[in-house]
Amino acid sequence: MSRILIAEDETSISLALEFLLRAEGHEVTTAADGAAALRKAEEIRPDLLILDLMLPLADGFEICRRIRDNAILREVRILVLSARGRAADIERIRALGADDYMTKPFSTRDLVARVRRILAGSDSPKS
């Protein structure tokens, strides 16, 4: 069982992701803003962070940068799940160390497949 942290401020999406990933057998924690996401990441040291880019208090770019700069959290896998699908945003977050990027709306089947692949180690974290 993997520990997954979902950083998402839209309650309906957060609840749906939590339900879906718990059904897959994962231990899931949620955070509704960037500050809470960073605090919870340090507390639980997740295997995977599912990260929205547009969060209050600290956006996804800042969270990704701070996680990659943190020696304890550097190996956390990061899957960005965002409505922002511009090439510039995708390039920027990948340069900051995100492992994968999905745009909203998303297929739950595709999300589960990507989570499985990332957790299996098919993608290596960027440092």
C-alpha positions as CSV (number, residue, x, y, z in Angstrom):
1,M,0.0,0.0,0.0
2,S,1.4,3.4,-1.0
3,R,0.9,6.7,0.7
4,I,-0.7,9.3,-1.6
5,L,-1.2,13.0,-0.8
6,I,-3.8,14.8,-2.9
7,A,-3.3,18.6,-3.1
8,E,-6.6,19.8,-4.6
9,D,-8.8,22.7,-3.6
10,E,-11.9,21.6,-5.5
11,T,-13.7,19.4,-2.9
12,S,-15.6,17.3,-5.5
13,I,-12.4,16.4,-7.3
14,S,-10.5,15.8,-4.1
15,L,-13.3,13.5,-2.8
16,A,-13.5,11.6,-6.1
17,L,-9.7,11.1,-6.2
18,E,-9.7,10.0,-2.6
19,F,-12.4,7.4,-3.2
20,L,-10.8,6.1,-6.4
21,L,-7.4,5.7,-4.8
22,R,-8.6,4.2,-1.6
23,A,-10.5,1.6,-3.7
24,E,-7.1,0.8,-5.3
25,G,-5.7,0.1,-1.8
26,H,-3.8,3.3,-1.2
27,E,-3.5,5.3,2.0
28,V,-4.8,8.7,1.1
29,T,-4.4,12.1,2.7
30,T,-5.8,15.4,1.3
31,A,-4.8,19.0,1.5
32,A,-7.0,21.9,0.2
33,D,-4.2,24.5,-0.1
34,G,-0.5,24.8,-0.8
35,A,0.5,25.5,2.8
36,A,-1.3,22.4,4.1
37,A,0.1,20.3,1.3
38,L,3.7,21.2,2.2
39,R,3.0,20.6,5.9
40,K,1.3,17.2,5.3
41,A,4.0,16.1,2.9
42,E,6.6,16.7,5.6
43,E,4.4,14.8,8.2
44,I,3.5,11.7,6.1
45,R,6.3,11.6,3.5
46,P,4.0,10.3,0.7
47,D,5.1,8.0,-2.0
48,L,3.1,10.1,-4.5
49,L,1.8,13.7,-4.5
50,I,-1.1,14.4,-6.9
51,L,-0.8,18.2,-7.3
52,D,-3.1,20.8,-8.7
53,L,-1.2,23.9,-10.0
54,M,-3.8,26.5,-8.9
55,L,-4.0,26.2,-5.1
56,P,-4.4,29.0,-2.5
57,L,-1.5,30.0,-0.3
58,A,1.2,28.4,-2.4
59,D,0.7,27.3,-6.1
60,G,1.7,24.0,-7.5
61,F,4.9,25.4,-9.0
62,E,6.1,26.6,-5.6
63,I,5.1,23.3,-4.0
64,C,7.0,21.2,-6.6
65,R,10.1,23.4,-6.3
66,R,10.1,23.2,-2.5
67,I,9.6,19.4,-2.5
68,R,12.5,18.9,-4.9
69,D,14.7,21.3,-2.8
70,N,13.9,19.4,0.4
71,A,16.4,16.5,1.0
72,I,13.8,14.5,2.9
73,L,11.1,14.9,0.3
74,R,13.2,15.0,-2.9
75,E,12.2,11.4,-3.9
76,V,8.4,12.0,-3.6
77,R,6.8,11.3,-7.0
78,I,4.7,14.1,-8.3
79,L,1.8,13.8,-10.7
80,V,0.3,17.2,-11.7
81,L,-3.4,17.2,-12.3
82,S,-4.5,20.6,-13.5
83,A,-6.9,22.5,-15.8
84,R,-3.8,24.4,-17.1
85,G,-2.8,22.6,-20.2
86,R,-0.6,25.2,-21.9
87,A,2.7,23.9,-23.2
88,A,4.6,26.6,-21.2
89,D,3.0,25.4,-17.9
90,I,3.8,21.8,-18.7
91,E,7.4,22.6,-19.6
92,R,7.8,24.8,-16.5
93,I,6.5,22.2,-14.0
94,R,8.5,19.4,-15.6
95,A,11.6,21.5,-15.3
96,L,10.8,21.9,-11.6
97,G,10.8,18.1,-11.3
98,A,7.2,16.8,-11.8
99,D,7.1,13.2,-12.9
100,D,4.0,13.4,-15.0
101,Y,1.2,15.8,-16.0
102,M,-2.5,15.3,-16.7
103,T,-5.0,17.9,-17.7
104,K,-8.6,18.2,-16.3
105,P,-11.0,16.8,-17.2
106,F,-9.3,13.4,-16.9
107,S,-10.2,9.8,-17.4
108,T,-10.2,7.9,-14.1
109,R,-8.9,4.8,-16.0
110,D,-5.9,6.8,-17.3
111,L,-5.3,8.4,-13.9
112,V,-5.2,4.9,-12.2
113,A,-2.9,3.6,-14.9
114,R,-0.5,6.5,-14.5
115,V,-0.5,6.2,-10.7
116,R,0.3,2.5,-11.0
117,R,3.1,3.2,-13.4
118,I,4.7,6.0,-11.3
119,L,4.5,4.0,-8.1
120,A,6.0,0.9,-9.9
121,G,9.0,3.0,-10.7
122,S,8.6,3.2,-14.4
123,D,9.2,7.0,-14.1
124,S,12.1,8.3,-12.0
125,P,11.8,11.4,-10.0
126,K,13.5,14.5,-11.3
127,S,16.1,16.1,-8.9
